[in-house]
């Protein structure tokens, strides 16, 4: 259960960090967000990653928890990047509507 919670927190953290970037905001959120919203998303993303570290450290101990956290970060980052790639390769609804 520790692993699922930590991976979910890591995915949430990386997704928040992604949504904080102006480059990805149109794709993820649908519009550009203000500076304050971007700051809050970065803060929430960092907090989620640190909370995942705390979960791993509490559940697995200091040595194994830190190593496992690195693995969870890797899995979560790969999943978020894969999702972004899938979303960016899909044509937008404007292009699909014009093809009819």
FIZA-153575 format. One record per residue (C-alpha): residue number from 1; x, y, z. Coordinates in Angstrom, 1 decimal, always signed. Example, Ala and Ser with C-alpha at 12.3 -4.5 7.8 and 13.67 -1.06 7.14 Angstrom:
REM FIZA-153575
<panu num="1" X="+12.3" Y="-4.5" Z="+7.8"/>
<panu num="2" X="+13.7" Y="-1.1" Z="+7.1"/>
END
This chain:
REM FIZA-153575
<panu num="1" X="+0.0" Y="+0.0" Z="+0.0"/>
<panu num="2" X="+2.9" Y="+2.3" Z="+0.7"/>
<panu num="3" X="+4.1" Y="+2.0" Z="-2.9"/>
<panu num="4" X="+0.7" Y="+2.9" Z="-4.4"/>
<panu num="5" X="+0.3" Y="+5.9" Z="-2.2"/>
<panu num="6" X="+3.8" Y="+7.1" Z="-3.0"/>
<panu num="7" X="+3.4" Y="+6.6" Z="-6.7"/>
<panu num="8" X="+0.1" Y="+8.4" Z="-6.7"/>
<panu num="9" X="+1.6" Y="+11.3" Z="-4.9"/>
<panu num="10" X="+4.6" Y="+11.4" Z="-7.3"/>
<panu num="11" X="+2.2" Y="+11.4" Z="-10.3"/>
<panu num="12" X="+0.2" Y="+14.2" Z="-8.7"/>
<panu num="13" X="+3.4" Y="+16.1" Z="-8.0"/>
<panu num="14" X="+4.8" Y="+15.8" Z="-11.6"/>
<panu num="15" X="+1.4" Y="+16.6" Z="-13.1"/>
<panu num="16" X="+1.2" Y="+19.7" Z="-11.0"/>
<panu num="17" X="+4.7" Y="+20.8" Z="-12.0"/>
<panu num="18" X="+3.8" Y="+20.1" Z="-15.6"/>
<panu num="19" X="+0.6" Y="+22.2" Z="-15.4"/>
<panu num="20" X="+2.6" Y="+25.0" Z="-13.9"/>
<panu num="21" X="+4.7" Y="+25.3" Z="-17.1"/>
<panu num="22" X="+3.3" Y="+27.8" Z="-19.7"/>
<panu num="23" X="+4.4" Y="+25.4" Z="-22.4"/>
<panu num="24" X="+2.0" Y="+22.7" Z="-21.2"/>
<panu num="25" X="-0.8" Y="+24.8" Z="-19.8"/>
<panu num="26" X="-2.8" Y="+25.0" Z="-23.0"/>
<panu num="27" X="-2.7" Y="+21.3" Z="-23.4"/>
<panu num="28" X="-3.3" Y="+20.3" Z="-19.8"/>
<panu num="29" X="-5.6" Y="+23.1" Z="-18.5"/>
<panu num="30" X="-6.9" Y="+24.5" Z="-21.8"/>
<panu num="31" X="-5.7" Y="+28.1" Z="-21.3"/>
<panu num="32" X="-2.8" Y="+30.0" Z="-19.9"/>
<panu num="33" X="-2.8" Y="+30.5" Z="-16.2"/>
<panu num="34" X="-1.6" Y="+33.5" Z="-14.3"/>
<panu num="35" X="+1.7" Y="+33.7" Z="-12.4"/>
<panu num="36" X="+0.0" Y="+33.2" Z="-9.0"/>
<panu num="37" X="-1.7" Y="+30.0" Z="-10.2"/>
<panu num="38" X="+1.6" Y="+28.7" Z="-11.7"/>
<panu num="39" X="+3.4" Y="+29.4" Z="-8.4"/>
<panu num="40" X="+0.7" Y="+27.5" Z="-6.4"/>
<panu num="41" X="+0.9" Y="+24.6" Z="-8.8"/>
<panu num="42" X="+4.7" Y="+24.5" Z="-8.4"/>
<panu num="43" X="+4.3" Y="+24.7" Z="-4.6"/>
<panu num="44" X="+1.7" Y="+21.9" Z="-4.7"/>
<panu num="45" X="+3.9" Y="+19.7" Z="-6.9"/>
<panu num="46" X="+6.9" Y="+20.1" Z="-4.7"/>
<panu num="47" X="+4.8" Y="+19.4" Z="-1.6"/>
<panu num="48" X="+3.4" Y="+16.2" Z="-3.2"/>
<panu num="49" X="+6.9" Y="+14.9" Z="-4.1"/>
<panu num="50" X="+8.1" Y="+15.6" Z="-0.5"/>
<panu num="51" X="+5.1" Y="+14.0" Z="+0.9"/>
<panu num="52" X="+5.8" Y="+10.9" Z="-1.2"/>
<panu num="53" X="+9.3" Y="+10.9" Z="+0.3"/>
<panu num="54" X="+7.9" Y="+11.1" Z="+3.8"/>
<panu num="55" X="+5.5" Y="+8.2" Z="+3.0"/>
<panu num="56" X="+8.4" Y="+6.1" Z="+1.7"/>
<panu num="57" X="+10.7" Y="+6.9" Z="+4.6"/>
<panu num="58" X="+8.0" Y="+6.2" Z="+7.2"/>
<panu num="59" X="+6.9" Y="+2.9" Z="+5.5"/>
<panu num="60" X="+10.3" Y="+1.5" Z="+4.5"/>
<panu num="61" X="+12.9" Y="+3.1" Z="+6.7"/>
<panu num="62" X="+15.5" Y="+5.7" Z="+5.8"/>
<panu num="63" X="+17.8" Y="+3.7" Z="+3.5"/>
<panu num="64" X="+15.2" Y="+1.7" Z="+1.6"/>
<panu num="65" X="+12.7" Y="+4.5" Z="+1.6"/>
<panu num="66" X="+15.1" Y="+6.9" Z="-0.1"/>
<panu num="67" X="+16.0" Y="+4.3" Z="-2.8"/>
<panu num="68" X="+12.4" Y="+3.4" Z="-3.3"/>
<panu num="69" X="+11.4" Y="+7.1" Z="-3.6"/>
<panu num="70" X="+13.9" Y="+7.4" Z="-6.5"/>
<panu num="71" X="+12.2" Y="+4.5" Z="-8.2"/>
<panu num="72" X="+8.8" Y="+6.0" Z="-7.6"/>
<panu num="73" X="+9.9" Y="+9.3" Z="-9.1"/>
<panu num="74" X="+11.2" Y="+7.5" Z="-12.2"/>
<panu num="75" X="+7.9" Y="+5.5" Z="-12.7"/>
<panu num="76" X="+5.8" Y="+8.6" Z="-12.1"/>
<panu num="77" X="+7.8" Y="+10.8" Z="-14.4"/>
<panu num="78" X="+7.7" Y="+8.2" Z="-17.2"/>
<panu num="79" X="+3.9" Y="+8.0" Z="-16.8"/>
<panu num="80" X="+3.4" Y="+11.7" Z="-16.9"/>
<panu num="81" X="+5.7" Y="+12.2" Z="-19.9"/>
<panu num="82" X="+4.0" Y="+9.3" Z="-21.8"/>
<panu num="83" X="+0.6" Y="+11.0" Z="-21.1"/>
<panu num="84" X="+1.9" Y="+14.3" Z="-22.4"/>
<panu num="85" X="+3.3" Y="+12.7" Z="-25.5"/>
<panu num="86" X="+0.0" Y="+10.9" Z="-26.2"/>
<panu num="87" X="-1.9" Y="+14.1" Z="-25.7"/>
<panu num="88" X="+0.4" Y="+16.2" Z="-27.9"/>
<panu num="89" X="+0.3" Y="+13.7" Z="-30.8"/>
<panu num="90" X="-3.5" Y="+13.7" Z="-30.9"/>
<panu num="91" X="-4.9" Y="+16.3" Z="-33.3"/>
<panu num="92" X="-7.0" Y="+19.0" Z="-31.7"/>
<panu num="93" X="-10.7" Y="+19.2" Z="-32.0"/>
<panu num="94" X="-10.4" Y="+22.1" Z="-34.4"/>
<panu num="95" X="-8.4" Y="+20.1" Z="-36.9"/>
<panu num="96" X="-10.7" Y="+17.1" Z="-36.7"/>
<panu num="97" X="-13.8" Y="+19.2" Z="-37.3"/>
<panu num="98" X="-12.3" Y="+20.7" Z="-40.4"/>
<panu num="99" X="-11.5" Y="+17.3" Z="-41.9"/>
<panu num="100" X="-15.2" Y="+16.3" Z="-42.2"/>
END
